Amino acid sequence: MITLKGVTIAKGKHYILNDITCTIKKGELIGLIGPSGSGKTTMFRALAGIIKVKSGQIKIKDKEQPTLEVSGYIGYMAQNDALYSELTAEENLLYFGALHRLKGKELKERVDKLLHFVDLYHVRKRKIAFFSGGMKRRLSLAIALIHDPDILLLDEPTVGIDPKLKLDFWQEFKRLKKAGKTILLSTHLMDEAEVCDRLLFMRNGKLSDAGTPEKLIQHHGSVDVAFLKEAQV
């Protein structure tokens, strides 16, 4: 479903991503972990086709990124919420749904369902300018899901979310995985990392380790916040 071969992205002489090679299969739920500044967000942006690689290759469903051909397959939730503050929550979803050629009853039903899912239906007529950070995160997830994509790229999707809603999100992620969706998400929370199928551990722009949570725990003794910040691998 997703293949990276020797992917390198640099800014001047500084390598943000350095020779990343990995494969993500259809239906996998993959956790991308690592300390801040390790290159996780850049990797998401490259996978989404927002930035070009300096060298190497990214393929989504055998199509090389960046290309508009695969945009309909991908739902991308960025770390920084890309919302229209002058529009309401409902209007934002209607707009992004229309970009994916949804319309009429199908679009309206999809919008209502997602607003209920992220617990924003009661404020659907409120402008985004008056939303809290957590509310914006919830709406950003709804937008990533609006077109029922095959691939979800979620950059820290549960930051600022209350515990109950976070549990609801994870139940949905598991349901989507069971339905054959491919999910790549970043997290600093080990309770989330430990329920992923596999983990990709990034450090200083490199993929320094990969495997099941059990494998990483066995290899390093623990997979916790202290490990992410301090371990040298």
MOPERA-V517895 format. One record per residue. N is the residue number from 1. RES is the residue in three letters. D_FIRST is the distance of its C-alpha to the first C-alpha in Angstrom with 2 decimals. Layout:
BEGIN
<<N/RES/D_FIRST> <N/RES/D_FIRST>>
END
This chain:
BEGIN
<<1/MET/0.00> <2/ILE/3.84> <3/THR/6.79> <4/LEU/10.38> <5/LYS/13.34> <6/GLY/16.82> <7/VAL/16.26> <8/THR/19.79> <9/ILE/21.39> <10/ALA/25.16> <11/LYS/28.03> <12/GLY/31.05> <13/LYS/31.34> <14/HIS/29.32> <15/TYR/25.76> <16/ILE/23.61> <17/LEU/20.51> <18/ASN/21.47> <19/ASP/19.36> <20/ILE/16.19> <21/THR/13.88> <22/CYS/11.13> <23/THR/7.73> <24/ILE/6.05> <25/LYS/5.18> <26/LYS/5.28> <27/GLY/8.76> <28/GLU/9.44> <29/LEU/12.04> <30/ILE/12.36> <31/GLY/15.67> <32/LEU/16.36> <33/ILE/20.06> <34/GLY/22.84> <35/PRO/26.08> <36/SER/26.59> <37/GLY/26.18> <38/SER/23.71> <39/GLY/21.16> <40/LYS/18.85> <41/THR/19.54> <42/THR/19.23> <43/MET/15.73> <44/PHE/14.85> <45/ARG/16.78> <46/ALA/15.12> <47/LEU/11.55> <48/ALA/13.27> <49/GLY/14.91> <50/ILE/18.32> <51/ILE/19.34> <52/LYS/18.97> <53/VAL/18.59> <54/LYS/21.79> <55/SER/20.23> <56/GLY/17.00> <57/GLN/13.75> <58/ILE/10.67> <59/LYS/7.95> <60/ILE/5.82> <61/LYS/4.94> <62/ASP/7.45> <63/LYS/9.77> <64/GLU/11.59> <65/GLN/12.57> <66/PRO/15.07> <67/THR/15.20> <68/LEU/16.31> <69/GLU/14.21> <70/VAL/11.22> <71/SER/13.70> <72/GLY/13.94> <73/TYR/10.39> <74/ILE/11.13> <75/GLY/13.96> <76/TYR/15.43> <77/MET/18.39> <78/ALA/20.17> <79/GLN/22.71> <80/ASN/25.41> <81/ASP/25.74> <82/ALA/25.56> <83/LEU/27.99> <84/TYR/31.00> <85/SER/33.95> <86/GLU/36.40> <87/LEU/34.46> <88/THR/34.39> <89/ALA/31.44> <90/GLU/31.48> <91/GLU/31.80> <92/ASN/28.82> <93/LEU/26.59> <94/LEU/28.22> <95/TYR/27.69> <96/PHE/23.96> <97/GLY/23.55> <98/ALA/25.55> <99/LEU/23.37> <100/HIS/20.56> <101/ARG/23.20> <102/LEU/24.08> <103/LYS/27.81> <104/GLY/30.79> <105/LYS/30.81> <106/GLU/27.04> <107/LEU/26.73> <108/LYS/29.80> <109/GLU/28.69> <110/ARG/25.29> <111/VAL/27.15> <112/ASP/29.72> <113/LYS/27.31> <114/LEU/25.38> <115/LEU/28.72> <116/HIS/29.93> <117/PHE/26.84> <118/VAL/27.24> <119/ASP/31.03> <120/LEU/31.94> <121/TYR/33.36> <122/HIS/36.88> <123/VAL/36.44> <124/ARG/34.42> <125/LYS/37.33> <126/ARG/37.66> <127/LYS/36.75> <128/ILE/34.08> <129/ALA/36.80> <130/PHE/38.32> <131/PHE/35.24> <132/SER/34.96> <133/GLY/32.09> <134/GLY/30.73> <135/MET/31.00> <136/LYS/29.07> <137/ARG/26.20> <138/ARG/26.20> <139/LEU/26.25> <140/SER/23.39> <141/LEU/21.19> <142/ALA/22.51> <143/ILE/21.66> <144/ALA/18.00> <145/LEU/17.99> <146/ILE/20.28> <147/HIS/18.01> <148/ASP/16.04> <149/PRO/12.62> <150/ASP/9.30> <151/ILE/8.37> <152/LEU/11.45> <153/LEU/12.60> <154/LEU/16.00> <155/ASP/18.51> <156/GLU/21.19> <157/PRO/21.15> <158/THR/24.21> <159/VAL/26.59> <160/GLY/29.90> <161/ILE/29.12> <162/ASP/31.81> <163/PRO/31.19> <164/LYS/31.34> <165/LEU/28.86> <166/LYS/26.51> <167/LEU/26.71> <168/ASP/25.97> <169/PHE/22.86> <170/TRP/21.58> <171/GLN/22.50> <172/GLU/20.40> <173/PHE/17.35> <174/LYS/17.86> <175/ARG/18.43> <176/LEU/15.24> <177/LYS/13.30> <178/LYS/15.53> <179/ALA/14.75> <180/GLY/11.05> <181/LYS/9.98> <182/THR/7.71> <183/ILE/10.42> <184/LEU/11.35> <185/LEU/15.12> <186/SER/18.03> <187/THR/21.29> <188/HIS/24.68> <189/LEU/25.58> <190/MET/25.53> <191/ASP/25.89> <192/GLU/22.47> <193/ALA/20.91> <194/GLU/22.38> <195/VAL/20.60> <196/CYS/17.02> <197/ASP/15.18> <198/ARG/14.99> <199/LEU/16.52> <200/LEU/16.02> <201/PHE/19.57> <202/MET/20.39> <203/ARG/23.91> <204/ASN/25.49> <205/GLY/22.31> <206/LYS/21.11> <207/LEU/18.69> <208/SER/21.65> <209/ASP/20.39> <210/ALA/17.53> <211/GLY/17.61> <212/THR/18.59> <213/PRO/21.26> <214/GLU/23.76> <215/LYS/23.11> <216/LEU/23.63> <217/ILE/26.70> <218/GLN/28.08> <219/HIS/27.56> <220/HIS/28.98> <221/GLY/31.21> <222/SER/29.71> <223/VAL/26.84> <224/ASP/28.81> <225/VAL/29.61> <226/ALA/32.19> <227/PHE/29.75> <228/LEU/27.29> <229/LYS/30.22> <230/GLU/32.32> <231/ALA/30.71> <232/GLN/30.63> <233/VAL/27.93>>
END
